[in-house]
Amino acid sequence: MTTPDPARFRASIEQRTATVAIIGQGYVGLPVAMRASEQGFRVVGFDRDETRIAQLRAGHSYVEDVPAEQLAAALARGYLPSSDPDDLAGFDVAVISVPTPLRDGAPDLSYIEAAAHTLATRLTPGALVVLESTTYPGTTEELLRPILEADGRAAGTDFFLGYSPERIDPGSTEWTFVTTPKVVSGVDAASLAAVEAFYGALVDTVVPVASTAEAELVKLLENTFRHVNIALVNELAMFARDLGVDVWSAIDAAATKPFGYMRFTPGPGVGGHCLPIDPSYLAWRVERQLGTRFRFVELANEVNNHMPDYVVQRVAAMLNAQSRAVSGSRILVIGLAYKPGTSDWRESPAMTVVERLHGLGARVRAHDAHVPADVALAAGVERVGCTPDELEAADLVVLLVDHPDLPFDDIAAHAPLVLDTRARLRGRDFRGEVL
Ligand SMILES: NC(=O)c1ccc[n+]([C@@H]2O[C@H](COP(=O)([O-])OP(=O)(O)OC[C@H]3O[C@@H](n4cnc5c(N)ncnc54)[C@H](O)[C@@H]3O)[C@@H](O)[C@H]2O)c1
Protein backbone atom coordinates (compact mmCIF):
# COMPACT_ATOMS: atom_id res chain seq x y z
CA MET A 1 0.00 0.00 0.00
CA THR A 2 1.05 3.61 -0.29
CA THR A 3 1.08 6.34 2.32
CA PRO A 4 -2.36 7.93 2.61
CA ASP A 5 -2.48 11.56 1.71
CA PRO A 6 -4.57 13.54 4.25
CA ALA A 7 -4.97 16.43 1.80
CA ARG A 8 -6.32 14.11 -0.89
CA PHE A 9 -8.70 12.52 1.58
CA ARG A 10 -9.94 15.94 2.73
CA ALA A 11 -10.48 16.97 -0.88
CA SER A 12 -12.57 13.85 -1.56
CA ILE A 13 -14.77 14.82 1.37
CA GLU A 14 -15.01 18.50 0.46
CA GLN A 15 -15.74 17.74 -3.18
CA ARG A 16 -18.12 14.90 -2.24
CA THR A 17 -16.31 12.47 -4.52
CA ALA A 18 -15.84 9.94 -1.70
CA THR A 19 -17.85 6.72 -1.62
CA VAL A 20 -19.20 6.08 1.87
CA ALA A 21 -20.04 2.56 3.02
CA ILE A 22 -22.11 2.10 6.17
CA ILE A 23 -21.85 -1.41 7.60
CA GLY A 24 -25.09 -2.20 9.44
CA GLN A 25 -28.30 -0.42 8.45
CA GLY A 26 -29.99 -0.37 11.85
CA TYR A 27 -31.06 2.36 14.26
CA VAL A 28 -27.57 3.87 14.11
CA GLY A 29 -26.33 3.09 10.61
CA LEU A 30 -29.39 4.03 8.60
CA PRO A 31 -29.57 7.67 9.82
CA VAL A 32 -25.83 8.06 9.10
CA ALA A 33 -26.38 6.69 5.59
CA MET A 34 -29.29 9.09 5.03
CA ARG A 35 -27.27 12.08 6.16
CA ALA A 36 -24.23 11.13 4.06
CA SER A 37 -26.50 10.80 1.03
CA GLU A 38 -28.14 14.16 1.75
CA GLN A 39 -24.68 15.72 1.89
CA GLY A 40 -23.90 14.48 -1.61
CA PHE A 41 -21.84 11.37 -1.05
CA ARG A 42 -22.31 8.14 -2.96
CA VAL A 43 -23.54 5.83 -0.20
CA VAL A 44 -23.64 2.05 0.05
CA GLY A 45 -25.77 0.84 2.96
CA PHE A 46 -24.47 -2.64 3.64
CA ASP A 47 -26.32 -5.10 5.87
CA ARG A 48 -26.15 -8.86 5.94
CA ASP A 49 -29.86 -9.02 6.80
CA GLU A 50 -31.40 -9.48 3.34
CA THR A 51 -34.92 -8.80 4.61
CA ARG A 52 -33.86 -5.36 5.82
CA ILE A 53 -32.10 -4.65 2.52
CA ALA A 54 -35.20 -5.68 0.56
CA GLN A 55 -37.31 -3.37 2.72
CA LEU A 56 -34.95 -0.46 2.18
CA ARG A 57 -34.85 -1.06 -1.58
CA ALA A 58 -38.66 -1.02 -1.56
CA GLY A 59 -38.56 2.35 0.21
CA HIS A 60 -39.76 0.98 3.55
CA SER A 61 -37.99 2.40 6.60
CA TYR A 62 -38.07 0.29 9.77
CA VAL A 63 -36.36 3.06 11.78
CA GLU A 64 -38.82 5.63 13.13
CA ASP A 65 -36.34 8.49 12.94
CA VAL A 66 -35.95 7.90 9.19
CA PRO A 67 -39.21 8.86 7.45
CA ALA A 68 -40.17 7.15 4.18
CA GLU A 69 -39.74 10.44 2.28
CA GLN A 70 -36.13 10.75 3.45
CA LEU A 71 -35.41 7.19 2.34
CA ALA A 72 -37.12 7.75 -1.02
CA ALA A 73 -35.05 10.87 -1.64
CA ALA A 74 -31.83 9.00 -0.77
CA LEU A 75 -32.74 6.14 -3.12
CA ALA A 76 -33.43 8.67 -5.86
CA ARG A 77 -29.95 10.13 -5.29
CA GLY A 78 -28.36 6.70 -5.72
CA TYR A 79 -28.18 5.40 -2.13
CA LEU A 80 -27.56 1.67 -2.56
CA PRO A 81 -28.85 -0.73 0.11
CA SER A 82 -26.96 -3.99 -0.38
CA SER A 83 -26.10 -7.30 1.19
CA ASP A 84 -23.50 -8.04 -1.48
CA PRO A 85 -19.98 -7.35 -0.11
CA ASP A 86 -18.76 -6.74 -3.66
CA ASP A 87 -20.71 -3.47 -3.62
CA LEU A 88 -18.24 -2.25 -1.00
CA ALA A 89 -15.33 -2.35 -3.45
CA GLY A 90 -13.47 0.94 -3.66
CA PHE A 91 -14.98 2.57 -0.59
CA ASP A 92 -13.25 5.72 0.69
CA VAL A 93 -14.97 5.81 4.08
CA ALA A 94 -16.49 2.87 5.96
CA VAL A 95 -18.52 3.34 9.12
CA ILE A 96 -19.12 0.23 11.22
CA SER A 97 -22.45 0.34 13.09
CA VAL A 98 -23.18 -3.29 13.95
CA PRO A 99 -24.61 -4.68 17.20
CA THR A 100 -22.51 -5.15 20.34
CA PRO A 101 -24.70 -7.27 22.61
CA LEU A 102 -23.85 -9.05 25.84
CA ARG A 103 -23.63 -12.82 25.73
CA ASP A 104 -23.70 -14.51 29.13
CA GLY A 105 -22.70 -11.19 30.71
CA ALA A 106 -19.65 -10.71 28.46
CA PRO A 107 -19.22 -8.42 25.43
CA ASP A 108 -19.97 -10.11 22.13
CA LEU A 109 -17.75 -8.40 19.57
CA SER A 110 -18.27 -11.04 16.87
CA TYR A 111 -20.32 -8.62 14.72
CA ILE A 112 -17.49 -6.06 14.72
CA GLU A 113 -15.00 -8.80 13.86
CA ALA A 114 -17.16 -10.02 10.98
CA ALA A 115 -17.61 -6.47 9.64
CA ALA A 116 -13.87 -5.85 9.93
CA HIS A 117 -13.06 -8.99 7.93
CA THR A 118 -15.54 -7.91 5.26
CA LEU A 119 -13.79 -4.54 5.01
CA ALA A 120 -10.20 -5.81 5.30
CA THR A 121 -10.21 -7.50 1.90
CA ARG A 122 -11.62 -4.37 0.27
CA LEU A 123 -9.50 -1.75 2.00
CA THR A 124 -7.65 0.50 -0.45
CA PRO A 125 -4.81 2.96 0.26
CA GLY A 126 -5.95 6.19 1.87
CA ALA A 127 -9.39 4.95 2.90
CA LEU A 128 -10.89 5.65 6.33
CA VAL A 129 -12.55 3.11 8.63
CA VAL A 130 -14.53 4.41 11.64
CA LEU A 131 -16.14 2.30 14.32
CA GLU A 132 -19.41 3.66 15.75
CA SER A 133 -20.64 0.60 17.65
CA THR A 134 -20.64 1.07 21.41
CA THR A 135 -17.87 -0.92 23.05
CA TYR A 136 -15.30 -0.94 25.86
CA PRO A 137 -12.14 1.22 25.73
CA GLY A 138 -9.45 -0.49 23.68
CA THR A 139 -11.63 -2.20 21.06
CA THR A 140 -10.54 -0.09 18.08
CA GLU A 141 -6.85 -0.55 18.82
CA GLU A 142 -6.90 -4.12 20.08
CA LEU A 143 -9.58 -5.82 18.01
CA LEU A 144 -10.33 -3.78 14.90
CA ARG A 145 -6.85 -2.58 14.05
CA PRO A 146 -5.15 -6.02 13.82
CA ILE A 147 -7.87 -7.36 11.51
CA LEU A 148 -7.56 -4.37 9.18
CA GLU A 149 -3.76 -4.50 9.33
CA ALA A 150 -3.62 -8.04 7.96
CA ASP A 151 -1.59 -8.40 4.76
CA GLY A 152 1.04 -6.01 6.08
CA ARG A 153 -1.04 -2.81 6.00
CA ALA A 154 -0.54 -0.30 8.81
CA ALA A 155 -3.14 2.08 10.22
CA GLY A 156 -1.96 5.67 9.91
CA THR A 157 0.56 4.63 7.26
CA ASP A 158 -1.65 2.92 4.69
CA PHE A 159 -5.16 3.80 5.83
CA PHE A 160 -6.92 5.94 8.43
CA LEU A 161 -8.66 4.46 11.47
CA GLY A 162 -10.86 6.02 14.13
CA TYR A 163 -13.76 5.73 16.55
CA SER A 164 -16.78 7.99 16.94
CA PRO A 165 -19.58 7.09 19.34
CA GLU A 166 -23.18 7.43 18.27
CA ARG A 167 -25.35 9.69 20.41
CA ILE A 168 -28.78 9.49 18.82
CA ASP A 169 -31.77 10.11 21.08
CA PRO A 170 -34.44 7.99 19.37
CA GLY A 171 -37.69 9.89 18.92
CA SER A 172 -36.17 13.30 19.73
CA THR A 173 -36.71 16.11 17.24
CA GLU A 174 -34.65 18.63 19.18
CA TRP A 175 -31.40 16.66 19.23
CA THR A 176 -30.81 14.96 15.93
CA PHE A 177 -27.81 13.32 14.30
CA VAL A 178 -26.96 16.72 12.77
CA THR A 179 -27.41 18.99 15.81
CA THR A 180 -25.87 16.72 18.46
CA PRO A 181 -22.11 17.36 18.82
CA LYS A 182 -20.14 14.31 17.66
CA VAL A 183 -17.08 13.07 19.52
CA VAL A 184 -14.35 11.95 17.10
CA SER A 185 -11.00 10.24 17.50
CA GLY A 186 -8.25 8.59 15.49
CA VAL A 187 -5.39 6.18 16.14
CA ASP A 188 -2.97 8.97 15.15
CA ALA A 189 -3.05 12.62 14.09
CA ALA A 190 -3.65 11.87 10.41
CA SER A 191 -6.49 9.49 11.22
CA LEU A 192 -8.08 12.03 13.57
CA ALA A 193 -7.91 14.66 10.83
CA ALA A 194 -9.66 12.27 8.42
CA VAL A 195 -12.39 11.40 10.93
CA GLU A 196 -12.89 15.11 11.70
CA ALA A 197 -13.13 15.93 8.00
CA PHE A 198 -15.71 13.21 7.34
CA TYR A 199 -18.03 13.95 10.26
CA GLY A 200 -17.48 17.69 9.81
CA ALA A 201 -19.33 17.24 6.51
CA LEU A 202 -22.28 15.55 8.24
CA VAL A 203 -22.89 17.27 11.59
CA ASP A 204 -22.85 20.81 13.01
CA THR A 205 -20.13 20.24 15.63
CA VAL A 206 -17.33 17.72 16.02
CA VAL A 207 -15.50 17.26 19.33
CA PRO A 208 -12.03 15.77 18.84
CA VAL A 209 -10.53 13.74 21.70
CA ALA A 210 -7.01 12.42 22.20
CA SER A 211 -7.41 8.70 21.53
CA THR A 212 -9.87 6.07 20.36
CA ALA A 213 -9.96 4.59 23.89
CA GLU A 214 -11.00 7.99 25.25
CA ALA A 215 -13.80 8.27 22.68
CA GLU A 216 -14.93 4.74 23.53
CA LEU A 217 -14.98 5.69 27.22
CA VAL A 218 -17.00 8.86 26.52
CA LYS A 219 -19.93 6.81 25.28
CA LEU A 220 -19.81 4.43 28.24
CA LEU A 221 -19.48 7.31 30.69
CA GLU A 222 -22.59 9.00 29.23
CA ASN A 223 -24.70 5.86 29.45
CA THR A 224 -23.39 4.77 32.84
CA PHE A 225 -24.21 8.27 34.15
CA ARG A 226 -27.83 7.89 32.99
CA HIS A 227 -28.08 4.34 34.26
CA VAL A 228 -26.80 5.24 37.74
CA ASN A 229 -28.99 8.33 38.07
CA ILE A 230 -32.12 6.50 36.96
CA ALA A 231 -31.32 3.80 39.52
CA LEU A 232 -30.94 6.49 42.16
CA VAL A 233 -34.43 7.92 41.59
CA ASN A 234 -35.93 4.44 41.20
CA GLU A 235 -34.62 3.36 44.58
CA LEU A 236 -35.66 6.70 46.06
CA ALA A 237 -39.18 6.27 44.65
CA MET A 238 -39.55 2.94 46.46
CA PHE A 239 -38.26 4.35 49.78
CA ALA A 240 -40.16 7.65 49.52
CA ARG A 241 -43.44 5.81 49.12
CA ASP A 242 -42.77 3.84 52.30
CA LEU A 243 -41.75 7.07 54.02
CA GLY A 244 -45.02 8.68 52.93
CA VAL A 245 -43.34 11.38 50.81
CA ASP A 246 -44.33 12.26 47.24
CA VAL A 247 -41.10 11.63 45.34
CA TRP A 248 -42.43 13.19 42.13
CA SER A 249 -43.11 16.54 43.85
CA ALA A 250 -39.68 16.37 45.46
CA ILE A 251 -38.06 15.74 42.06
CA ASP A 252 -39.94 18.65 40.50
CA ALA A 253 -38.90 20.94 43.32
CA ALA A 254 -35.26 19.78 43.19
CA ALA A 255 -35.23 20.46 39.46
CA THR A 256 -35.86 24.17 40.11
CA LYS A 257 -32.25 24.38 41.32
CA PRO A 258 -30.53 26.09 38.42
CA PHE A 259 -27.13 24.47 39.03
CA GLY A 260 -25.70 21.16 40.26
CA TYR A 261 -28.82 19.07 39.70
CA MET A 262 -30.14 17.16 36.68
CA ARG A 263 -33.68 15.82 36.50
CA PHE A 264 -34.14 12.04 36.23
CA THR A 265 -37.46 10.32 36.87
CA PRO A 266 -38.43 6.88 38.17
CA GLY A 267 -40.08 4.29 35.94
CA PRO A 268 -40.62 0.59 35.35
CA GLY A 269 -36.92 -0.05 34.59
CA VAL A 270 -34.48 0.65 31.76
CA GLY A 271 -34.46 -0.78 28.26
CA GLY A 272 -33.32 -0.30 24.70
CA HIS A 273 -29.95 -1.08 23.28
CA CYS A 274 -27.89 1.13 25.58
CA LEU A 275 -28.55 1.32 29.32
CA PRO A 276 -29.09 -2.38 30.05
CA ILE A 277 -25.93 -3.25 28.12
CA ASP A 278 -23.31 -0.52 27.80
CA PRO A 279 -22.42 -0.03 31.50
CA SER A 280 -21.78 -3.77 31.72
CA TYR A 281 -19.24 -3.47 28.88
CA LEU A 282 -17.33 -1.02 31.05
CA ALA A 283 -17.69 -3.15 34.19
CA TRP A 284 -16.48 -6.20 32.25
CA ARG A 285 -13.41 -4.35 31.02
CA VAL A 286 -12.59 -3.00 34.48
CA GLU A 287 -12.84 -6.46 36.01
CA ARG A 288 -10.96 -8.18 33.19
CA GLN A 289 -8.11 -5.66 33.07
CA LEU A 290 -7.91 -4.40 36.65
CA GLY A 291 -9.38 -7.32 38.58
CA THR A 292 -11.81 -5.06 40.41
CA ARG A 293 -15.58 -4.67 40.37
CA PHE A 294 -17.34 -1.54 39.14
CA ARG A 295 -19.76 -1.31 42.07
CA PHE A 296 -21.82 1.63 40.78
CA VAL A 297 -22.70 -0.34 37.66
CA GLU A 298 -23.54 -3.47 39.63
CA LEU A 299 -25.79 -1.54 42.00
CA ALA A 300 -27.54 0.32 39.17
CA ASN A 301 -28.13 -2.99 37.36
CA GLU A 302 -29.58 -4.49 40.52
CA VAL A 303 -31.97 -1.59 41.21
CA ASN A 304 -33.09 -1.05 37.63
CA ASN A 305 -33.50 -4.78 36.94
CA HIS A 306 -35.75 -5.03 40.00
CA MET A 307 -38.19 -2.37 38.79
CA PRO A 308 -40.44 -4.61 36.63
CA ASP A 309 -40.93 -6.89 39.66
CA TYR A 310 -41.66 -3.86 41.82
CA VAL A 311 -44.34 -2.77 39.33
CA VAL A 312 -45.90 -6.23 39.49
CA GLN A 313 -45.84 -6.10 43.31
CA ARG A 314 -47.64 -2.76 43.23
CA VAL A 315 -50.23 -4.14 40.80
CA ALA A 316 -50.80 -7.11 43.11
CA ALA A 317 -51.16 -4.83 46.14
CA MET A 318 -53.66 -2.57 44.36
CA LEU A 319 -55.78 -5.54 43.28
CA ASN A 320 -55.46 -7.06 46.73
CA ALA A 321 -56.86 -3.88 48.25
CA GLN A 322 -59.96 -4.56 46.17
CA SER A 323 -60.08 -8.20 47.32
CA ARG A 324 -58.90 -9.40 43.93
CA ALA A 325 -56.03 -11.65 42.91
CA VAL A 326 -53.69 -11.01 39.99
CA SER A 327 -54.73 -14.40 38.69
CA GLY A 328 -57.88 -14.02 36.67
CA SER A 329 -57.85 -10.21 36.69
CA ARG A 330 -58.06 -8.41 33.38
CA ILE A 331 -55.06 -6.10 33.12
CA LEU A 332 -54.48 -3.64 30.32
CA VAL A 333 -50.80 -2.80 29.85
CA ILE A 334 -50.24 0.49 28.06
CA GLY A 335 -46.82 0.82 26.43
CA LEU A 336 -44.42 -1.90 25.31
CA ALA A 337 -41.54 0.21 24.00
CA TYR A 338 -38.61 1.03 26.25
CA LYS A 339 -39.31 4.77 26.20
CA PRO A 340 -41.91 7.25 24.96
CA GLY A 341 -42.10 8.11 21.28
CA THR A 342 -40.15 5.10 20.01
CA SER A 343 -41.08 1.72 18.53
CA ASP A 344 -37.95 0.09 19.98
CA TRP A 345 -38.98 -2.69 22.36
CA ARG A 346 -35.56 -4.34 22.71
CA GLU A 347 -34.76 -5.09 26.37
CA SER A 348 -37.92 -3.17 27.28
CA PRO A 349 -38.93 -3.57 30.94
CA ALA A 350 -42.56 -3.45 29.76
CA MET A 351 -42.09 -6.83 28.10
CA THR A 352 -40.91 -8.24 31.43
CA VAL A 353 -43.97 -6.79 33.22
CA VAL A 354 -46.26 -8.39 30.62
CA GLU A 355 -44.52 -11.75 31.02
CA ARG A 356 -44.67 -11.65 34.83
CA LEU A 357 -48.34 -10.66 34.96
CA HIS A 358 -49.21 -13.30 32.40
CA GLY A 359 -47.17 -15.84 34.35
CA LEU A 360 -49.18 -15.03 37.47
CA GLY A 361 -52.39 -15.87 35.61
CA ALA A 362 -53.63 -12.37 34.77
CA ARG A 363 -55.66 -11.94 31.59
CA VAL A 364 -53.27 -9.46 30.00
CA ARG A 365 -54.04 -7.20 27.07
CA ALA A 366 -51.49 -4.79 25.68
CA HIS A 367 -51.62 -1.52 23.80
CA ASP A 368 -48.78 0.21 21.98
CA ALA A 369 -49.43 1.90 18.66
CA HIS A 370 -45.69 2.37 18.06
CA VAL A 371 -44.39 -1.18 18.53
CA PRO A 372 -45.04 -3.34 15.43
CA ALA A 373 -48.09 -5.63 15.74
CA ASP A 374 -46.04 -8.77 14.99
CA VAL A 375 -43.70 -8.43 17.97
CA ALA A 376 -44.03 -11.66 19.96
CA LEU A 377 -45.75 -11.47 23.35
CA ALA A 378 -46.55 -14.27 25.79
CA ALA A 379 -49.12 -16.67 24.32
CA GLY A 380 -52.65 -15.39 24.77
CA VAL A 381 -51.69 -11.75 25.31
CA GLU A 382 -53.82 -9.81 22.87
CA ARG A 383 -52.90 -6.44 21.33
CA VAL A 384 -55.80 -4.00 21.63
CA GLY A 385 -56.60 -0.33 21.11
CA CYS A 386 -56.62 2.15 23.97
CA THR A 387 -60.36 2.74 23.68
CA PRO A 388 -62.87 3.73 26.38
CA ASP A 389 -64.38 0.20 26.12
CA GLU A 390 -61.01 -1.52 26.67
CA LEU A 391 -60.18 0.82 29.52
CA GLU A 392 -63.52 0.23 31.23
CA ALA A 393 -63.34 -3.54 30.75
CA ALA A 394 -60.00 -3.79 32.59
CA ASP A 395 -59.77 -4.48 36.30
CA LEU A 396 -56.54 -2.52 36.31
CA VAL A 397 -54.56 -0.48 33.78
CA VAL A 398 -50.76 -0.19 34.06
CA LEU A 399 -49.34 2.81 32.25
CA LEU A 400 -45.74 1.81 31.48
CA VAL A 401 -44.80 4.13 28.61
CA ASP A 402 -46.30 7.60 28.23
CA HIS A 403 -46.16 7.88 24.45
CA PRO A 404 -47.09 11.50 23.67
CA ASP A 405 -50.00 10.47 21.42
CA LEU A 406 -51.83 8.43 24.09
CA PRO A 407 -55.36 9.53 25.10
CA PHE A 408 -54.47 10.44 28.68
CA ASP A 409 -57.85 12.10 29.33
CA ASP A 410 -59.61 8.87 28.33
CA ILE A 411 -57.31 6.79 30.51
CA ALA A 412 -58.05 9.01 33.50
CA ALA A 413 -61.79 9.07 32.79
CA HIS A 414 -62.48 5.44 31.90
CA ALA A 415 -59.96 3.20 33.69
CA PRO A 416 -61.42 1.84 36.92
CA LEU A 417 -57.96 1.55 38.50
CA VAL A 418 -54.57 2.75 37.20
CA LEU A 419 -50.97 2.24 38.21
CA ASP A 420 -49.22 5.15 36.50
CA THR A 421 -45.50 4.36 36.45
CA ARG A 422 -44.62 7.64 34.68
CA ALA A 423 -46.68 10.06 36.80
CA ARG A 424 -48.30 11.22 33.59
CA LEU A 425 -51.79 11.40 35.10
CA ARG A 426 -50.72 13.56 38.04
CA GLY A 427 -52.89 16.64 38.20
CA ARG A 428 -55.78 14.82 36.54
CA ASP A 429 -58.73 13.28 38.33
CA PHE A 430 -58.15 9.51 38.11
CA ARG A 431 -58.65 6.39 40.20
CA GLY A 432 -55.32 4.85 41.06
CA GLU A 433 -51.75 5.54 42.09
CA VAL A 434 -48.48 6.77 40.65
CA LEU A 435 -45.33 4.66 41.04
N1 LIG B 1 -30.03 2.20 18.97
C1 LIG B 1 -29.48 3.18 19.65
O1 LIG B 1 -30.17 4.06 20.16
C2 LIG B 1 -27.96 3.28 19.80
C3 LIG B 1 -27.42 4.48 20.24
C4 LIG B 1 -26.06 4.61 20.35
C5 LIG B 1 -25.24 3.53 20.06
N2 LIG B 1 -25.77 2.35 19.64
C6 LIG B 1 -24.83 1.29 19.31
O2 LIG B 1 -24.69 1.21 17.90
C7 LIG B 1 -24.50 -0.13 17.50
C8 LIG B 1 -25.57 -0.55 16.52
O3 LIG B 1 -26.83 -0.48 17.16
P1 LIG B 1 -28.20 -0.46 16.37
O4 LIG B 1 -29.22 -0.03 17.37
O5 LIG B 1 -28.05 0.31 15.11
O6 LIG B 1 -28.35 -2.01 16.03
P2 LIG B 1 -29.39 -2.68 14.99
O7 LIG B 1 -29.54 -4.08 15.43
O8 LIG B 1 -30.59 -1.80 14.81
O9 LIG B 1 -28.60 -2.64 13.61
C9 LIG B 1 -27.42 -3.32 13.38
C10 LIG B 1 -27.47 -3.88 11.97
O10 LIG B 1 -26.20 -4.46 11.69
C11 LIG B 1 -26.41 -5.59 10.87
N3 LIG B 1 -25.22 -6.42 10.92
C12 LIG B 1 -24.78 -7.21 11.91
N4 LIG B 1 -23.60 -7.76 11.59
C13 LIG B 1 -23.27 -7.30 10.37
C14 LIG B 1 -22.17 -7.51 9.50
N5 LIG B 1 -21.13 -8.27 9.85
N6 LIG B 1 -22.18 -6.90 8.30
C15 LIG B 1 -23.22 -6.12 7.94
N7 LIG B 1 -24.28 -5.86 8.72
C16 LIG B 1 -24.31 -6.45 9.91
C17 LIG B 1 -27.66 -6.22 11.43
O11 LIG B 1 -28.27 -7.06 10.47
C18 LIG B 1 -28.50 -4.99 11.77
O12 LIG B 1 -29.37 -4.62 10.72
C19 LIG B 1 -24.47 -0.95 18.78
O13 LIG B 1 -23.14 -1.05 19.22
C20 LIG B 1 -25.25 -0.09 19.74
O14 LIG B 1 -24.89 -0.33 21.09
C21 LIG B 1 -27.13 2.22 19.50
Ligand as a Chemical Component Dictionary entry (heavy atoms), coordinates in Angstrom:
data_LIG
# 
_chem_comp.id                   LIG 
_chem_comp.type                 NON-POLYMER 
_chem_comp.pdbx_formal_charge   0 
_chem_comp.three_letter_code    LIG 
# 
loop_
_chem_comp_atom.comp_id 
_chem_comp_atom.atom_id 
_chem_comp_atom.alt_atom_id 
_chem_comp_atom.type_symbol 
_chem_comp_atom.charge 
_chem_comp_atom.model_Cartn_x 
_chem_comp_atom.model_Cartn_y 
_chem_comp_atom.model_Cartn_z 
_chem_comp_atom.pdbx_ordinal 
LIG N1  N1  N 0  -30.031 2.196  18.972 1  
LIG C1  C1  C 0  -29.482 3.184  19.648 2  
LIG O1  O1  O 0  -30.168 4.056  20.155 3  
LIG C2  C2  C 0  -27.956 3.278  19.798 4  
LIG C3  C3  C 0  -27.425 4.483  20.242 5  
LIG C4  C4  C 0  -26.060 4.613  20.351 6  
LIG C5  C5  C 0  -25.235 3.532  20.056 7  
LIG N2  N2  N 1  -25.769 2.345  19.637 8  
LIG C6  C6  C 0  -24.826 1.290  19.310 9  
LIG O2  O2  O 0  -24.694 1.206  17.896 10 
LIG C7  C7  C 0  -24.499 -0.135 17.495 11 
LIG C8  C8  C 0  -25.574 -0.552 16.519 12 
LIG O3  O3  O 0  -26.834 -0.476 17.162 13 
LIG P1  P1  P 0  -28.199 -0.456 16.370 14 
LIG O4  O4  O 0  -29.219 -0.033 17.374 15 
LIG O5  O5  O -1 -28.052 0.315  15.112 16 
LIG O6  O6  O 0  -28.351 -2.012 16.032 17 
LIG P2  P2  P 0  -29.393 -2.679 14.986 18 
LIG O7  O7  O 0  -29.537 -4.079 15.432 19 
LIG O8  O8  O 0  -30.591 -1.804 14.811 20 
LIG O9  O9  O 0  -28.604 -2.640 13.609 21 
LIG C9  C9  C 0  -27.421 -3.324 13.379 22 
LIG C10 C10 C 0  -27.467 -3.881 11.975 23 
LIG O10 O10 O 0  -26.197 -4.456 11.695 24 
LIG C11 C11 C 0  -26.413 -5.589 10.867 25 
LIG N3  N3  N 0  -25.217 -6.423 10.918 26 
LIG C12 C12 C 0  -24.777 -7.212 11.914 27 
LIG N4  N4  N 0  -23.601 -7.757 11.587 28 
LIG C13 C13 C 0  -23.267 -7.305 10.367 29 
LIG C14 C14 C 0  -22.171 -7.506 9.499  30 
LIG N5  N5  N 0  -21.135 -8.265 9.853  31 
LIG N6  N6  N 0  -22.184 -6.899 8.302  32 
LIG C15 C15 C 0  -23.221 -6.125 7.940  33 
LIG N7  N7  N 0  -24.284 -5.863 8.723  34 
LIG C16 C16 C 0  -24.311 -6.454 9.914  35 
LIG C17 C17 C 0  -27.660 -6.222 11.427 36 
LIG O11 O11 O 0  -28.274 -7.063 10.470 37 
LIG C18 C18 C 0  -28.498 -4.987 11.774 38 
LIG O12 O12 O 0  -29.372 -4.624 10.717 39 
LIG C19 C19 C 0  -24.466 -0.946 18.780 40 
LIG O13 O13 O 0  -23.143 -1.046 19.221 41 
LIG C20 C20 C 0  -25.254 -0.087 19.744 42 
LIG O14 O14 O 0  -24.891 -0.334 21.088 43 
LIG C21 C21 C 0  -27.126 2.221  19.495 44 
# 
loop_
_chem_comp_bond.comp_id 
_chem_comp_bond.atom_id_1 
_chem_comp_bond.atom_id_2 
_chem_comp_bond.value_order 
_chem_comp_bond.pdbx_ordinal 
LIG N1  C1  SING 1  
LIG C1  O1  DOUB 2  
LIG C1  C2  SING 3  
LIG C2  C3  SING 4  
LIG C2  C21 DOUB 5  
LIG C3  C4  DOUB 6  
LIG C4  C5  SING 7  
LIG C5  N2  DOUB 8  
LIG N2  C6  SING 9  
LIG N2  C21 SING 10 
LIG C6  O2  SING 11 
LIG C6  C20 SING 12 
LIG O2  C7  SING 13 
LIG C7  C8  SING 14 
LIG C7  C19 SING 15 
LIG C8  O3  SING 16 
LIG O3  P1  SING 17 
LIG P1  O4  DOUB 18 
LIG P1  O5  SING 19 
LIG P1  O6  SING 20 
LIG O6  P2  SING 21 
LIG P2  O7  DOUB 22 
LIG P2  O8  SING 23 
LIG P2  O9  SING 24 
LIG O9  C9  SING 25 
LIG C9  C10 SING 26 
LIG C10 O10 SING 27 
LIG C10 C18 SING 28 
LIG O10 C11 SING 29 
LIG C11 N3  SING 30 
LIG C11 C17 SING 31 
LIG N3  C12 SING 32 
LIG N3  C16 SING 33 
LIG C12 N4  DOUB 34 
LIG N4  C13 SING 35 
LIG C13 C14 SING 36 
LIG C13 C16 DOUB 37 
LIG C14 N5  SING 38 
LIG C14 N6  DOUB 39 
LIG N6  C15 SING 40 
LIG C15 N7  DOUB 41 
LIG N7  C16 SING 42 
LIG C17 O11 SING 43 
LIG C17 C18 SING 44 
LIG C18 O12 SING 45 
LIG C19 O13 SING 46 
LIG C19 C20 SING 47 
LIG C20 O14 SING 48 
# 
